[in-house]
Amino acid sequence: MQGGGATMVKSTVAIITDSASDIPPDAAKRLGITIVPVIVSFGSESFKVNEELSMDQFWKRLTAPGAPFPKTAAPPPAAFTAAYDKAFAGGAKEIVSVHVASKLSATYRNAEIAAADHPQSKNIHLVDTATASAAEGLLVARAYHRAQEGWKAPQIVAELGELIPKTHVIFFLDSLDYLKAGGRISPARAAIGGLLSVKPIIDIIDGEVVTLDKPRTTAKARERFMELISAAPIQELTMLHSEAPDIEAFRDEVCARFPEIAALKPGIVRAGAAIGPHTGPKGLGVALIRA
Protein backbone atom coordinates (compact mmCIF):
# COMPACT_ATOMS: atom_id res chain seq x y z
CA MET A 1 0.00 0.00 0.00
CA GLN A 2 1.44 3.31 -1.03
CA GLY A 3 1.82 6.40 1.10
CA GLY A 4 2.86 10.00 0.88
CA GLY A 5 5.68 11.81 2.56
CA ALA A 6 3.58 13.95 4.89
CA THR A 7 4.08 13.95 8.65
CA MET A 8 1.99 11.28 10.36
CA VAL A 9 -0.11 12.09 13.44
CA LYS A 10 -2.29 9.92 15.64
CA SER A 11 -5.50 9.72 13.68
CA THR A 12 -8.97 9.97 15.16
CA VAL A 13 -10.49 8.76 11.87
CA ALA A 14 -10.99 5.00 11.56
CA ILE A 15 -10.97 3.41 8.10
CA ILE A 16 -13.33 0.50 7.48
CA THR A 17 -13.77 -1.45 4.27
CA ASP A 18 -14.91 -4.86 3.01
CA SER A 19 -13.00 -7.88 1.79
CA ALA A 20 -13.94 -7.11 -1.84
CA SER A 21 -11.05 -4.62 -1.65
CA ASP A 22 -8.58 -7.56 -1.75
CA ILE A 23 -6.39 -5.90 0.89
CA PRO A 24 -4.40 -8.74 2.51
CA PRO A 25 -5.56 -9.34 6.10
CA ASP A 26 -2.03 -9.04 7.48
CA ALA A 27 -1.57 -5.63 5.83
CA ALA A 28 -4.93 -4.43 7.14
CA LYS A 29 -4.10 -5.59 10.66
CA ARG A 30 -0.70 -3.88 10.58
CA LEU A 31 -2.25 -0.59 9.47
CA GLY A 32 -5.32 -0.76 11.67
CA ILE A 33 -7.80 -0.92 8.79
CA THR A 34 -10.92 -2.92 9.63
CA ILE A 35 -12.15 -5.33 6.94
CA VAL A 36 -15.73 -6.57 7.13
CA PRO A 37 -15.85 -9.94 5.34
CA VAL A 38 -18.03 -10.63 2.32
CA ILE A 39 -19.69 -14.06 2.33
CA VAL A 40 -18.86 -16.60 -0.40
CA SER A 41 -20.80 -19.81 -0.91
CA PHE A 42 -19.84 -22.98 -2.75
CA GLY A 43 -22.99 -25.03 -2.99
CA SER A 44 -24.42 -25.37 0.52
CA GLU A 45 -21.24 -24.22 2.27
CA SER A 46 -20.78 -20.54 3.14
CA PHE A 47 -17.67 -18.79 4.41
CA LYS A 48 -16.56 -15.36 5.58
CA VAL A 49 -13.82 -14.36 3.14
CA ASN A 50 -10.35 -14.28 4.74
CA GLU A 51 -11.75 -15.30 8.12
CA GLU A 52 -13.21 -18.74 7.42
CA LEU A 53 -11.79 -19.16 3.91
CA SER A 54 -8.26 -18.10 2.99
CA MET A 55 -7.27 -16.88 -0.47
CA ASP A 56 -5.49 -20.18 -1.12
CA GLN A 57 -8.59 -22.14 -0.12
CA PHE A 58 -10.83 -19.95 -2.26
CA TRP A 59 -8.77 -20.54 -5.42
CA LYS A 60 -8.40 -24.25 -4.69
CA ARG A 61 -12.19 -24.60 -4.45
CA LEU A 62 -12.89 -22.40 -7.47
CA THR A 63 -10.58 -24.34 -9.78
CA ALA A 64 -11.41 -27.84 -8.51
CA PRO A 65 -12.88 -30.09 -11.24
CA GLY A 66 -16.68 -30.00 -11.12
CA ALA A 67 -16.76 -27.36 -8.41
CA PRO A 68 -20.06 -25.45 -8.03
CA PHE A 69 -19.87 -21.84 -9.18
CA PRO A 70 -19.50 -19.65 -6.09
CA LYS A 71 -21.99 -17.01 -5.06
CA THR A 72 -21.13 -13.97 -3.00
CA ALA A 73 -23.32 -12.16 -0.50
CA ALA A 74 -22.90 -8.86 1.28
CA PRO A 75 -22.07 -8.76 4.99
CA PRO A 76 -25.24 -8.16 7.02
CA PRO A 77 -25.84 -4.72 8.58
CA ALA A 78 -25.02 -6.21 12.00
CA ALA A 79 -21.45 -6.89 10.84
CA PHE A 80 -20.99 -3.20 10.06
CA THR A 81 -22.63 -2.16 13.32
CA ALA A 82 -20.10 -4.30 15.20
CA ALA A 83 -17.21 -2.79 13.24
CA TYR A 84 -18.45 0.77 13.89
CA ASP A 85 -18.96 0.04 17.60
CA LYS A 86 -15.44 -1.33 17.92
CA ALA A 87 -13.90 1.64 16.11
CA PHE A 88 -15.62 4.19 18.36
CA ALA A 89 -14.79 2.14 21.46
CA GLY A 90 -11.16 2.18 20.33
CA GLY A 91 -11.03 5.96 20.35
CA ALA A 92 -12.14 6.95 16.85
CA LYS A 93 -14.06 10.23 16.59
CA GLU A 94 -15.06 9.66 12.95
CA ILE A 95 -15.28 6.71 10.55
CA VAL A 96 -14.76 6.61 6.80
CA SER A 97 -16.37 3.41 5.52
CA VAL A 98 -15.18 2.65 1.98
CA HIS A 99 -16.97 -0.02 -0.04
CA VAL A 100 -17.29 -2.05 -3.21
CA ALA A 101 -19.53 -0.64 -5.95
CA SER A 102 -23.19 -0.54 -4.91
CA LYS A 103 -24.13 -1.71 -8.42
CA LEU A 104 -22.11 -4.88 -7.91
CA SER A 105 -23.04 -5.75 -4.33
CA ALA A 106 -25.48 -4.94 -1.52
CA THR A 107 -22.47 -4.31 0.74
CA TYR A 108 -22.72 -0.51 0.54
CA ARG A 109 -26.47 -0.61 1.17
CA ASN A 110 -26.02 -2.77 4.29
CA ALA A 111 -23.29 -0.45 5.57
CA GLU A 112 -25.67 2.44 4.94
CA ILE A 113 -28.41 0.75 6.99
CA ALA A 114 -25.99 0.14 9.85
CA ALA A 115 -24.70 3.72 9.75
CA ALA A 116 -28.18 5.25 9.66
CA ASP A 117 -29.24 3.30 12.75
CA HIS A 118 -26.03 3.95 14.71
CA PRO A 119 -26.07 6.37 17.70
CA GLN A 120 -23.06 8.15 16.14
CA SER A 121 -24.54 8.18 12.66
CA LYS A 122 -23.40 11.75 11.97
CA ASN A 123 -19.77 10.67 12.46
CA ILE A 124 -19.92 7.77 9.98
CA HIS A 125 -19.09 8.74 6.41
CA LEU A 126 -19.74 6.21 3.63
CA VAL A 127 -18.04 6.00 0.25
CA ASP A 128 -19.35 4.01 -2.72
CA THR A 129 -16.14 3.46 -4.71
CA ALA A 130 -18.03 2.39 -7.87
CA THR A 131 -15.32 -0.25 -8.33
CA ALA A 132 -13.90 -3.39 -6.69
CA SER A 133 -10.80 -5.41 -5.92
CA ALA A 134 -7.44 -3.64 -5.99
CA ALA A 135 -8.99 -0.41 -7.34
CA GLU A 136 -11.16 -0.24 -4.23
CA GLY A 137 -8.00 -1.07 -2.28
CA LEU A 138 -6.16 1.93 -3.75
CA LEU A 139 -8.96 4.22 -2.55
CA VAL A 140 -8.94 2.62 0.90
CA ALA A 141 -5.17 3.14 1.05
CA ARG A 142 -5.57 6.79 0.11
CA ALA A 143 -8.17 7.25 2.85
CA TYR A 144 -5.87 5.59 5.38
CA HIS A 145 -2.87 7.77 4.52
CA ARG A 146 -4.95 10.96 4.60
CA ALA A 147 -6.27 9.98 8.03
CA GLN A 148 -2.69 9.44 9.20
CA GLU A 149 -1.84 12.92 7.92
CA GLY A 150 -4.54 14.40 10.13
CA TRP A 151 -7.30 14.95 7.57
CA LYS A 152 -10.88 14.97 8.84
CA ALA A 153 -13.44 12.53 7.49
CA PRO A 154 -15.30 15.02 5.25
CA GLN A 155 -12.00 16.05 3.62
CA ILE A 156 -11.10 12.42 2.96
CA VAL A 157 -14.52 11.67 1.49
CA ALA A 158 -14.30 14.72 -0.76
CA GLU A 159 -10.91 13.63 -2.14
CA LEU A 160 -12.12 10.09 -2.76
CA GLY A 161 -15.08 11.54 -4.62
CA GLU A 162 -12.65 13.31 -6.96
CA LEU A 163 -10.54 10.17 -7.44
CA ILE A 164 -13.33 7.64 -8.09
CA PRO A 165 -13.96 8.70 -11.73
CA LYS A 166 -10.21 8.37 -12.34
CA THR A 167 -9.98 4.87 -10.86
CA HIS A 168 -9.91 1.77 -13.07
CA VAL A 169 -9.37 -1.98 -13.07
CA ILE A 170 -7.97 -2.87 -16.49
CA PHE A 171 -7.77 -6.63 -16.74
CA PHE A 172 -7.58 -9.23 -19.46
CA LEU A 173 -8.91 -12.74 -19.08
CA ASP A 174 -7.33 -15.99 -20.09
CA SER A 175 -10.65 -17.72 -20.73
CA LEU A 176 -14.37 -17.03 -21.14
CA ASP A 177 -15.32 -20.13 -19.17
CA TYR A 178 -15.90 -18.36 -15.87
CA LEU A 179 -17.91 -15.54 -17.40
CA LYS A 180 -20.11 -18.26 -18.91
CA ALA A 181 -20.39 -20.15 -15.60
CA GLY A 182 -21.43 -16.96 -13.83
CA GLY A 183 -24.08 -16.19 -16.45
CA ARG A 184 -22.41 -12.99 -17.68
CA ILE A 185 -22.21 -14.31 -21.25
CA SER A 186 -24.18 -16.98 -23.07
CA PRO A 187 -22.77 -20.46 -23.72
CA ALA A 188 -22.93 -19.71 -27.46
CA ARG A 189 -20.85 -16.55 -27.11
CA ALA A 190 -18.38 -18.37 -24.90
CA ALA A 191 -18.04 -21.19 -27.43
CA ILE A 192 -17.44 -18.80 -30.33
CA GLY A 193 -15.01 -16.75 -28.25
CA GLY A 194 -13.14 -19.91 -27.28
CA LEU A 195 -12.80 -20.98 -30.90
CA LEU A 196 -11.48 -17.53 -31.82
CA SER A 197 -9.13 -17.42 -28.77
CA VAL A 198 -10.77 -14.17 -27.62
CA LYS A 199 -9.11 -12.62 -24.56
CA PRO A 200 -11.52 -9.90 -23.40
CA ILE A 201 -10.16 -6.82 -21.66
CA ILE A 202 -12.49 -5.48 -19.00
CA ASP A 203 -12.78 -2.45 -16.74
CA ILE A 204 -15.17 -1.44 -13.97
CA ILE A 205 -16.68 1.92 -14.87
CA ASP A 206 -19.30 3.60 -12.69
CA GLY A 207 -19.89 0.34 -10.87
CA GLU A 208 -20.42 -1.80 -13.96
CA VAL A 209 -18.18 -4.34 -15.66
CA VAL A 210 -17.44 -3.04 -19.15
CA THR A 211 -15.66 -4.80 -22.02
CA LEU A 212 -13.02 -2.45 -23.42
CA ASP A 213 -11.91 -4.72 -26.25
CA LYS A 214 -11.95 -8.34 -27.44
CA PRO A 215 -8.55 -9.06 -28.96
CA ARG A 216 -7.77 -12.50 -30.29
CA THR A 217 -4.75 -14.32 -28.81
CA THR A 218 -2.82 -13.53 -25.67
CA ALA A 219 -0.12 -11.62 -27.55
CA LYS A 220 -2.66 -9.21 -29.04
CA ALA A 221 -4.40 -8.84 -25.68
CA ARG A 222 -1.13 -7.92 -23.98
CA GLU A 223 -0.35 -5.32 -26.62
CA ARG A 224 -3.82 -3.78 -26.46
CA PHE A 225 -3.61 -3.79 -22.67
CA MET A 226 -0.37 -1.79 -22.86
CA GLU A 227 -2.09 0.77 -25.08
CA LEU A 228 -5.01 1.11 -22.69
CA ILE A 229 -3.03 1.61 -19.51
CA SER A 230 -0.73 4.18 -21.16
CA ALA A 231 -3.61 6.25 -22.57
CA ALA A 232 -3.28 8.94 -19.87
CA PRO A 233 -0.94 9.84 -16.97
CA ILE A 234 -1.14 7.72 -13.82
CA GLN A 235 -0.70 8.77 -10.19
CA GLU A 236 -1.05 5.36 -8.53
CA LEU A 237 -0.95 1.80 -9.85
CA THR A 238 -0.75 -1.73 -8.58
CA MET A 239 -0.52 -4.96 -10.52
CA LEU A 240 -3.50 -7.32 -10.21
CA HIS A 241 -3.78 -10.98 -11.09
CA SER A 242 -6.03 -13.99 -10.66
CA GLU A 243 -3.65 -16.86 -9.97
CA ALA A 244 -1.37 -15.91 -12.89
CA PRO A 245 2.02 -17.59 -12.42
CA ASP A 246 3.73 -15.03 -14.65
CA ILE A 247 2.58 -11.91 -12.75
CA GLU A 248 6.09 -10.88 -11.67
CA ALA A 249 7.42 -11.21 -15.22
CA PHE A 250 4.41 -9.24 -16.43
CA ARG A 251 5.14 -6.48 -13.92
CA ASP A 252 8.73 -6.38 -15.15
CA GLU A 253 7.48 -6.10 -18.74
CA VAL A 254 5.13 -3.23 -17.88
CA CYS A 255 7.81 -1.39 -15.89
CA ALA A 256 10.43 -1.85 -18.62
CA ARG A 257 8.05 -0.43 -21.20
CA PHE A 258 6.82 2.49 -19.11
CA PRO A 259 9.46 4.12 -16.87
CA GLU A 260 6.79 6.36 -15.34
CA ILE A 261 5.03 3.23 -14.05
CA ALA A 262 8.31 1.74 -12.85
CA ALA A 263 8.84 4.93 -10.82
CA LEU A 264 5.62 4.17 -8.92
CA LYS A 265 7.15 0.87 -7.70
CA PRO A 266 3.90 -1.05 -8.23
CA GLY A 267 3.01 -3.81 -5.83
CA ILE A 268 1.10 -6.99 -6.68
CA VAL A 269 -2.44 -7.79 -5.53
CA ARG A 270 -4.06 -11.21 -5.81
CA ALA A 271 -7.71 -11.02 -6.84
CA GLY A 272 -10.15 -12.74 -4.52
CA ALA A 273 -13.84 -13.54 -4.25
CA ALA A 274 -15.04 -10.16 -5.56
CA ILE A 275 -13.89 -10.66 -9.15
CA GLY A 276 -12.12 -14.03 -9.13
CA PRO A 277 -15.25 -16.11 -9.87
CA HIS A 278 -15.82 -14.08 -13.05
CA THR A 279 -12.22 -13.78 -14.26
CA GLY A 280 -11.11 -17.30 -13.47
CA PRO A 281 -7.40 -18.11 -13.14
CA LYS A 282 -4.49 -16.72 -15.18
CA GLY A 283 -5.97 -13.22 -15.58
CA LEU A 284 -3.59 -10.26 -15.62
CA GLY A 285 -4.12 -6.56 -15.14
CA VAL A 286 -3.72 -3.43 -13.08
CA ALA A 287 -5.69 -1.19 -10.79
CA LEU A 288 -4.85 2.46 -11.26
CA ILE A 289 -5.77 6.03 -10.48
CA ARG A 290 -5.27 8.48 -13.35
CA ALA A 291 -3.55 11.77 -12.65
C-alpha positions as CSV (number, residue, x, y, z in Angstrom):
1,M,0.0,0.0,0.0
2,Q,1.4,3.3,-1.0
3,G,1.8,6.4,1.1
4,G,2.9,10.0,0.9
5,G,5.7,11.8,2.6
6,A,3.6,14.0,4.9
7,T,4.1,13.9,8.7
8,M,2.0,11.3,10.4
9,V,-0.1,12.1,13.4
10,K,-2.3,9.9,15.6
11,S,-5.5,9.7,13.7
12,T,-9.0,10.0,15.2
13,V,-10.5,8.8,11.9
14,A,-11.0,5.0,11.6
15,I,-11.0,3.4,8.1
16,I,-13.3,0.5,7.5
17,T,-13.8,-1.4,4.3
18,D,-14.9,-4.9,3.0
19,S,-13.0,-7.9,1.8
20,A,-13.9,-7.1,-1.8
21,S,-11.0,-4.6,-1.7
22,D,-8.6,-7.6,-1.8
23,I,-6.4,-5.9,0.9
24,P,-4.4,-8.7,2.5
25,P,-5.6,-9.3,6.1
26,D,-2.0,-9.0,7.5
27,A,-1.6,-5.6,5.8
28,A,-4.9,-4.4,7.1
29,K,-4.1,-5.6,10.7
30,R,-0.7,-3.9,10.6
31,L,-2.3,-0.6,9.5
32,G,-5.3,-0.8,11.7
33,I,-7.8,-0.9,8.8
34,T,-10.9,-2.9,9.6
35,I,-12.1,-5.3,6.9
36,V,-15.7,-6.6,7.1
37,P,-15.9,-9.9,5.3
38,V,-18.0,-10.6,2.3
39,I,-19.7,-14.1,2.3
40,V,-18.9,-16.6,-0.4
41,S,-20.8,-19.8,-0.9
42,F,-19.8,-23.0,-2.8
43,G,-23.0,-25.0,-3.0
44,S,-24.4,-25.4,0.5
45,E,-21.2,-24.2,2.3
46,S,-20.8,-20.5,3.1
47,F,-17.7,-18.8,4.4
48,K,-16.6,-15.4,5.6
49,V,-13.8,-14.4,3.1
50,N,-10.3,-14.3,4.7
51,E,-11.7,-15.3,8.1
52,E,-13.2,-18.7,7.4
53,L,-11.8,-19.2,3.9
54,S,-8.3,-18.1,3.0
55,M,-7.3,-16.9,-0.5
56,D,-5.5,-20.2,-1.1
57,Q,-8.6,-22.1,-0.1
58,F,-10.8,-19.9,-2.3
59,W,-8.8,-20.5,-5.4
60,K,-8.4,-24.2,-4.7
61,R,-12.2,-24.6,-4.4
62,L,-12.9,-22.4,-7.5
63,T,-10.6,-24.3,-9.8
64,A,-11.4,-27.8,-8.5
65,P,-12.9,-30.1,-11.2
66,G,-16.7,-30.0,-11.1
67,A,-16.8,-27.4,-8.4
68,P,-20.1,-25.4,-8.0
69,F,-19.9,-21.8,-9.2
70,P,-19.5,-19.6,-6.1
71,K,-22.0,-17.0,-5.1
72,T,-21.1,-14.0,-3.0
73,A,-23.3,-12.2,-0.5
74,A,-22.9,-8.9,1.3
75,P,-22.1,-8.8,5.0
76,P,-25.2,-8.2,7.0
77,P,-25.8,-4.7,8.6
78,A,-25.0,-6.2,12.0
79,A,-21.5,-6.9,10.8
80,F,-21.0,-3.2,10.1
81,T,-22.6,-2.2,13.3
82,A,-20.1,-4.3,15.2
83,A,-17.2,-2.8,13.2
84,Y,-18.4,0.8,13.9
85,D,-19.0,0.0,17.6
86,K,-15.4,-1.3,17.9
87,A,-13.9,1.6,16.1
88,F,-15.6,4.2,18.4
89,A,-14.8,2.1,21.5
90,G,-11.2,2.2,20.3
91,G,-11.0,6.0,20.3
92,A,-12.1,7.0,16.8
93,K,-14.1,10.2,16.6
94,E,-15.1,9.7,12.9
95,I,-15.3,6.7,10.5
96,V,-14.8,6.6,6.8
97,S,-16.4,3.4,5.5
98,V,-15.2,2.7,2.0
99,H,-17.0,0.0,0.0
100,V,-17.3,-2.1,-3.2
101,A,-19.5,-0.6,-5.9
102,S,-23.2,-0.5,-4.9
103,K,-24.1,-1.7,-8.4
104,L,-22.1,-4.9,-7.9
105,S,-23.0,-5.8,-4.3
106,A,-25.5,-4.9,-1.5
107,T,-22.5,-4.3,0.7
108,Y,-22.7,-0.5,0.5
109,R,-26.5,-0.6,1.2
110,N,-26.0,-2.8,4.3
111,A,-23.3,-0.4,5.6
112,E,-25.7,2.4,4.9
113,I,-28.4,0.7,7.0
114,A,-26.0,0.1,9.9
115,A,-24.7,3.7,9.8
116,A,-28.2,5.3,9.7
117,D,-29.2,3.3,12.8
118,H,-26.0,4.0,14.7
119,P,-26.1,6.4,17.7
120,Q,-23.1,8.1,16.1
121,S,-24.5,8.2,12.7
122,K,-23.4,11.7,12.0
123,N,-19.8,10.7,12.5
124,I,-19.9,7.8,10.0
125,H,-19.1,8.7,6.4
126,L,-19.7,6.2,3.6
127,V,-18.0,6.0,0.3
128,D,-19.3,4.0,-2.7
129,T,-16.1,3.5,-4.7
130,A,-18.0,2.4,-7.9
131,T,-15.3,-0.3,-8.3
132,A,-13.9,-3.4,-6.7
133,S,-10.8,-5.4,-5.9
134,A,-7.4,-3.6,-6.0
135,A,-9.0,-0.4,-7.3
136,E,-11.2,-0.2,-4.2
137,G,-8.0,-1.1,-2.3
138,L,-6.2,1.9,-3.7
139,L,-9.0,4.2,-2.5
140,V,-8.9,2.6,0.9
141,A,-5.2,3.1,1.0
142,R,-5.6,6.8,0.1
143,A,-8.2,7.3,2.9
144,Y,-5.9,5.6,5.4
145,H,-2.9,7.8,4.5
146,R,-5.0,11.0,4.6
147,A,-6.3,10.0,8.0
148,Q,-2.7,9.4,9.2
149,E,-1.8,12.9,7.9
150,G,-4.5,14.4,10.1
151,W,-7.3,15.0,7.6
152,K,-10.9,15.0,8.8
153,A,-13.4,12.5,7.5
154,P,-15.3,15.0,5.2
155,Q,-12.0,16.1,3.6
156,I,-11.1,12.4,3.0
157,V,-14.5,11.7,1.5
158,A,-14.3,14.7,-0.8
159,E,-10.9,13.6,-2.1
160,L,-12.1,10.1,-2.8
161,G,-15.1,11.5,-4.6
162,E,-12.7,13.3,-7.0
163,L,-10.5,10.2,-7.4
164,I,-13.3,7.6,-8.1
165,P,-14.0,8.7,-11.7
166,K,-10.2,8.4,-12.3
167,T,-10.0,4.9,-10.9
168,H,-9.9,1.8,-13.1
169,V,-9.4,-2.0,-13.1
170,I,-8.0,-2.9,-16.5
171,F,-7.8,-6.6,-16.7
172,F,-7.6,-9.2,-19.5
173,L,-8.9,-12.7,-19.1
174,D,-7.3,-16.0,-20.1
175,S,-10.7,-17.7,-20.7
176,L,-14.4,-17.0,-21.1
177,D,-15.3,-20.1,-19.2
178,Y,-15.9,-18.4,-15.9
179,L,-17.9,-15.5,-17.4
180,K,-20.1,-18.3,-18.9
181,A,-20.4,-20.2,-15.6
182,G,-21.4,-17.0,-13.8
183,G,-24.1,-16.2,-16.5
184,R,-22.4,-13.0,-17.7
185,I,-22.2,-14.3,-21.2
186,S,-24.2,-17.0,-23.1
187,P,-22.8,-20.5,-23.7
188,A,-22.9,-19.7,-27.5
189,R,-20.9,-16.5,-27.1
190,A,-18.4,-18.4,-24.9
191,A,-18.0,-21.2,-27.4
192,I,-17.4,-18.8,-30.3
193,G,-15.0,-16.8,-28.2
194,G,-13.1,-19.9,-27.3
195,L,-12.8,-21.0,-30.9
196,L,-11.5,-17.5,-31.8
197,S,-9.1,-17.4,-28.8
198,V,-10.8,-14.2,-27.6
199,K,-9.1,-12.6,-24.6
200,P,-11.5,-9.9,-23.4
201,I,-10.2,-6.8,-21.7
202,I,-12.5,-5.5,-19.0
203,D,-12.8,-2.5,-16.7
204,I,-15.2,-1.4,-14.0
205,I,-16.7,1.9,-14.9
206,D,-19.3,3.6,-12.7
207,G,-19.9,0.3,-10.9
208,E,-20.4,-1.8,-14.0
209,V,-18.2,-4.3,-15.7
210,V,-17.4,-3.0,-19.2
211,T,-15.7,-4.8,-22.0
212,L,-13.0,-2.5,-23.4
213,D,-11.9,-4.7,-26.3
214,K,-12.0,-8.3,-27.4
215,P,-8.5,-9.1,-29.0
216,R,-7.8,-12.5,-30.3
217,T,-4.8,-14.3,-28.8
218,T,-2.8,-13.5,-25.7
219,A,-0.1,-11.6,-27.6
220,K,-2.7,-9.2,-29.0
221,A,-4.4,-8.8,-25.7
222,R,-1.1,-7.9,-24.0
223,E,-0.3,-5.3,-26.6
224,R,-3.8,-3.8,-26.5
225,F,-3.6,-3.8,-22.7
226,M,-0.4,-1.8,-22.9
227,E,-2.1,0.8,-25.1
228,L,-5.0,1.1,-22.7
229,I,-3.0,1.6,-19.5
230,S,-0.7,4.2,-21.2
231,A,-3.6,6.2,-22.6
232,A,-3.3,8.9,-19.9
233,P,-0.9,9.8,-17.0
234,I,-1.1,7.7,-13.8
235,Q,-0.7,8.8,-10.2
236,E,-1.1,5.4,-8.5
237,L,-0.9,1.8,-9.9
238,T,-0.7,-1.7,-8.6
239,M,-0.5,-5.0,-10.5
240,L,-3.5,-7.3,-10.2
241,H,-3.8,-11.0,-11.1
242,S,-6.0,-14.0,-10.7
243,E,-3.6,-16.9,-10.0
244,A,-1.4,-15.9,-12.9
245,P,2.0,-17.6,-12.4
246,D,3.7,-15.0,-14.7
247,I,2.6,-11.9,-12.8
248,E,6.1,-10.9,-11.7
249,A,7.4,-11.2,-15.2
250,F,4.4,-9.2,-16.4
251,R,5.1,-6.5,-13.9
252,D,8.7,-6.4,-15.1
253,E,7.5,-6.1,-18.7
254,V,5.1,-3.2,-17.9
255,C,7.8,-1.4,-15.9
256,A,10.4,-1.8,-18.6
257,R,8.1,-0.4,-21.2
258,F,6.8,2.5,-19.1
259,P,9.5,4.1,-16.9
260,E,6.8,6.4,-15.3
261,I,5.0,3.2,-14.1
262,A,8.3,1.7,-12.9
263,A,8.8,4.9,-10.8
264,L,5.6,4.2,-8.9
265,K,7.2,0.9,-7.7
266,P,3.9,-1.1,-8.2
267,G,3.0,-3.8,-5.8
268,I,1.1,-7.0,-6.7
269,V,-2.4,-7.8,-5.5
270,R,-4.1,-11.2,-5.8
271,A,-7.7,-11.0,-6.8
272,G,-10.2,-12.7,-4.5
273,A,-13.8,-13.5,-4.2
274,A,-15.0,-10.2,-5.6
275,I,-13.9,-10.7,-9.2
276,G,-12.1,-14.0,-9.1
277,P,-15.3,-16.1,-9.9
278,H,-15.8,-14.1,-13.1
279,T,-12.2,-13.8,-14.3
280,G,-11.1,-17.3,-13.5
281,P,-7.4,-18.1,-13.1
282,K,-4.5,-16.7,-15.2
283,G,-6.0,-13.2,-15.6
284,L,-3.6,-10.3,-15.6
285,G,-4.1,-6.6,-15.1
286,V,-3.7,-3.4,-13.1
287,A,-5.7,-1.2,-10.8
288,L,-4.8,2.5,-11.3
289,I,-5.8,6.0,-10.5
290,R,-5.3,8.5,-13.3
291,A,-3.5,11.8,-12.6
